[in-house]
Amino acid sequence: MGNQELVKKIIAKNRKVVILRPVKINDAEQIVEAVKTVIYTGAYIQKEKPRTVEEEREFITTMQNQDNMYLAIEIDGTVVGIARVVRGELEMKRHIGLFRTWLAERAQGLGIGKEIMTYTLEWCRLHQLHKLCLTVFASNGLAQKLYERYGFVQEGIQKEQVKINGQYDDEIFMAYFF
Protein backbone atom coordinates (compact mmCIF):
# COMPACT_ATOMS: atom_id res chain seq x y z
CA MET A 1 0.00 0.00 0.00
CA GLY A 2 1.59 3.28 -1.06
CA ASN A 3 1.49 6.27 1.25
CA GLN A 4 0.69 8.87 -1.42
CA GLU A 5 -2.89 9.12 -0.16
CA LEU A 6 -1.93 10.09 3.38
CA VAL A 7 -1.74 13.90 3.25
CA LYS A 8 -2.89 16.06 6.15
CA LYS A 9 -3.44 19.80 6.35
CA ILE A 10 -3.49 21.30 9.84
CA ILE A 11 -3.46 24.75 11.40
CA ALA A 12 -0.54 25.31 13.80
CA LYS A 13 -0.79 27.34 17.01
CA ASN A 14 0.59 30.36 15.10
CA ARG A 15 -2.37 30.04 12.62
CA LYS A 16 -0.07 28.90 9.78
CA VAL A 17 -1.14 26.07 7.51
CA VAL A 18 1.07 23.00 7.95
CA ILE A 19 1.05 20.18 5.41
CA LEU A 20 2.13 16.68 6.35
CA ARG A 21 2.80 14.65 3.21
CA PRO A 22 5.07 11.98 1.80
CA VAL A 23 8.52 13.28 0.84
CA LYS A 24 9.16 13.76 -2.89
CA ILE A 25 12.52 13.58 -4.69
CA ASN A 26 12.51 17.34 -5.29
CA ASP A 27 12.35 17.93 -1.49
CA ALA A 28 15.97 16.74 -1.14
CA GLU A 29 17.54 20.20 -1.23
CA GLN A 30 15.14 21.67 1.34
CA ILE A 31 15.59 18.67 3.64
CA VAL A 32 19.38 19.02 3.50
CA GLU A 33 19.14 22.76 4.26
CA ALA A 34 16.67 22.27 7.12
CA VAL A 35 18.69 19.44 8.69
CA LYS A 36 21.75 21.72 8.74
CA THR A 37 19.93 24.21 10.96
CA VAL A 38 18.70 21.40 13.22
CA ILE A 39 22.19 19.91 13.60
CA TYR A 40 23.71 23.28 14.45
CA THR A 41 21.00 24.39 16.89
CA GLY A 42 19.60 21.20 18.40
CA ALA A 43 21.17 18.75 20.80
CA TYR A 44 18.56 16.03 20.32
CA ILE A 45 19.24 14.99 16.73
CA GLN A 46 21.32 11.85 16.19
CA LYS A 47 23.15 13.16 13.17
CA GLU A 48 26.44 15.02 12.97
CA LYS A 49 26.49 16.10 9.37
CA PRO A 50 23.83 16.47 6.70
CA ARG A 51 23.69 14.29 3.62
CA THR A 52 24.57 15.82 0.28
CA VAL A 53 21.56 16.58 -1.93
CA GLU A 54 22.47 13.57 -4.10
CA GLU A 55 22.70 11.28 -1.04
CA GLU A 56 19.34 12.60 0.15
CA ARG A 57 17.75 11.86 -3.25
CA GLU A 58 19.09 8.30 -3.08
CA PHE A 59 17.79 7.96 0.48
CA ILE A 60 14.31 9.17 -0.57
CA THR A 61 14.24 6.62 -3.41
CA THR A 62 15.32 3.81 -1.09
CA MET A 63 12.69 4.78 1.49
CA GLN A 64 9.97 4.73 -1.19
CA ASN A 65 11.13 1.41 -2.67
CA GLN A 66 11.16 -0.27 0.75
CA ASP A 67 7.62 0.86 1.66
CA ASN A 68 8.90 2.98 4.55
CA MET A 69 7.26 6.17 5.75
CA TYR A 70 9.13 9.37 4.91
CA LEU A 71 7.05 12.38 5.84
CA ALA A 72 7.70 16.02 4.99
CA ILE A 73 6.39 18.74 7.29
CA GLU A 74 5.85 21.83 5.16
CA ILE A 75 5.05 25.44 6.09
CA ASP A 76 4.76 28.19 3.44
CA GLY A 77 6.02 25.81 0.76
CA THR A 78 9.20 24.97 2.70
CA VAL A 79 10.10 21.66 4.36
CA VAL A 80 10.72 22.43 8.06
CA GLY A 81 10.94 18.89 9.35
CA ILE A 82 10.63 15.21 8.62
CA ALA A 83 9.43 12.04 10.26
CA ARG A 84 10.17 8.55 9.14
CA VAL A 85 9.45 4.95 9.93
CA VAL A 86 12.01 2.44 8.71
CA ARG A 87 10.61 -1.09 8.68
CA GLY A 88 12.71 -4.09 9.63
CA GLU A 89 14.59 -5.36 6.56
CA LEU A 90 14.45 -9.05 7.50
CA GLU A 91 11.11 -10.82 6.99
CA MET A 92 11.11 -11.75 10.70
CA LYS A 93 11.28 -8.02 11.53
CA ARG A 94 8.97 -6.51 8.85
CA HIS A 95 6.28 -6.04 11.51
CA ILE A 96 8.35 -3.44 13.38
CA GLY A 97 9.32 0.08 12.50
CA LEU A 98 11.93 2.49 13.87
CA PHE A 99 10.63 6.04 14.24
CA ARG A 100 12.80 9.17 13.84
CA THR A 101 11.75 12.79 13.56
CA TRP A 102 13.08 16.34 13.74
CA LEU A 103 11.66 19.84 13.32
CA ALA A 104 13.49 23.07 12.59
CA GLU A 105 13.45 25.44 15.55
CA ARG A 106 10.94 27.80 13.92
CA ALA A 107 8.44 24.92 13.67
CA GLN A 108 8.79 23.81 17.30
CA GLY A 109 6.23 24.58 19.99
CA LEU A 110 3.39 24.93 17.47
CA GLY A 111 1.59 21.65 18.22
CA ILE A 112 3.07 19.94 15.16
CA GLY A 113 4.63 17.09 17.18
CA LYS A 114 1.17 15.79 18.11
CA GLU A 115 0.11 15.86 14.47
CA ILE A 116 3.25 13.97 13.44
CA MET A 117 2.48 11.26 16.03
CA THR A 118 -1.14 10.94 14.88
CA TYR A 119 -0.06 10.72 11.22
CA THR A 120 2.68 8.18 12.02
CA LEU A 121 0.42 5.87 14.03
CA GLU A 122 -2.19 6.02 11.27
CA TRP A 123 0.45 5.19 8.64
CA CYS A 124 1.67 2.24 10.75
CA ARG A 125 -1.86 0.88 11.07
CA LEU A 126 -2.45 1.19 7.32
CA HIS A 127 0.82 -0.70 6.72
CA GLN A 128 0.01 -3.37 9.33
CA LEU A 129 2.92 -2.74 11.66
CA HIS A 130 2.74 -4.53 15.01
CA LYS A 131 5.29 -2.43 16.90
CA LEU A 132 6.82 1.03 16.53
CA CYS A 133 10.17 1.66 18.29
CA LEU A 134 12.03 4.87 19.07
CA THR A 135 14.76 6.20 21.28
CA VAL A 136 14.75 9.47 23.18
CA PHE A 137 17.39 11.08 25.37
CA ALA A 138 16.55 11.20 29.08
CA SER A 139 17.15 14.99 29.07
CA ASN A 140 14.43 15.45 26.43
CA GLY A 141 11.54 15.20 28.87
CA LEU A 142 9.16 17.05 26.55
CA ALA A 143 9.48 14.43 23.82
CA GLN A 144 9.29 11.60 26.35
CA LYS A 145 6.01 12.94 27.73
CA LEU A 146 4.60 13.33 24.22
CA TYR A 147 5.41 9.70 23.39
CA GLU A 148 3.92 8.47 26.67
CA ARG A 149 0.72 10.44 26.00
CA TYR A 150 0.43 8.54 22.72
CA GLY A 151 0.78 5.16 24.43
CA PHE A 152 4.49 4.43 24.07
CA VAL A 153 5.99 2.37 26.89
CA GLN A 154 9.56 2.33 28.10
CA GLU A 155 11.41 -0.85 27.13
CA GLY A 156 14.85 -0.07 28.51
CA ILE A 157 17.55 2.48 29.21
CA GLN A 158 21.12 2.58 28.01
CA LYS A 159 22.99 4.54 30.67
CA GLU A 160 25.34 7.35 29.58
CA GLN A 161 24.88 6.25 25.97
CA VAL A 162 25.57 9.68 24.44
CA LYS A 163 27.73 12.69 25.25
CA ILE A 164 26.19 16.03 24.34
CA ASN A 165 27.98 19.30 25.09
CA GLY A 166 30.32 17.48 27.46
CA GLN A 167 27.46 15.86 29.41
CA TYR A 168 26.54 12.17 29.42
CA ASP A 169 22.91 11.35 28.78
CA ASP A 170 20.89 8.14 28.90
CA GLU A 171 19.09 6.84 25.83
CA ILE A 172 15.59 5.55 26.56
CA PHE A 173 14.06 2.87 24.33
CA MET A 174 10.31 3.15 23.89
CA ALA A 175 7.76 1.20 21.89
CA TYR A 176 4.14 1.37 20.82
CA PHE A 177 2.24 -1.88 20.26
CA PHE A 178 -0.68 -1.90 17.82
Buried (B, 14 or more C-beta within 10 A) or exposed (E): EEBEEBEBEBEBEEEBEBBBBBBEEEBBEBBBBBBEBBBEEBEBBEEEEBBEBEEBBBBBEEBBEEEBBBBBBBBEEBBBBBBBBBBBEEEEEBBBBBBBBBBBEBBBEBEBBEBBBBBBBEBBEBBEBEBBBBBBBBBBEEBBEBBEEBBBEEEEEEEEBBEEEEEEBBBBBBBBEE
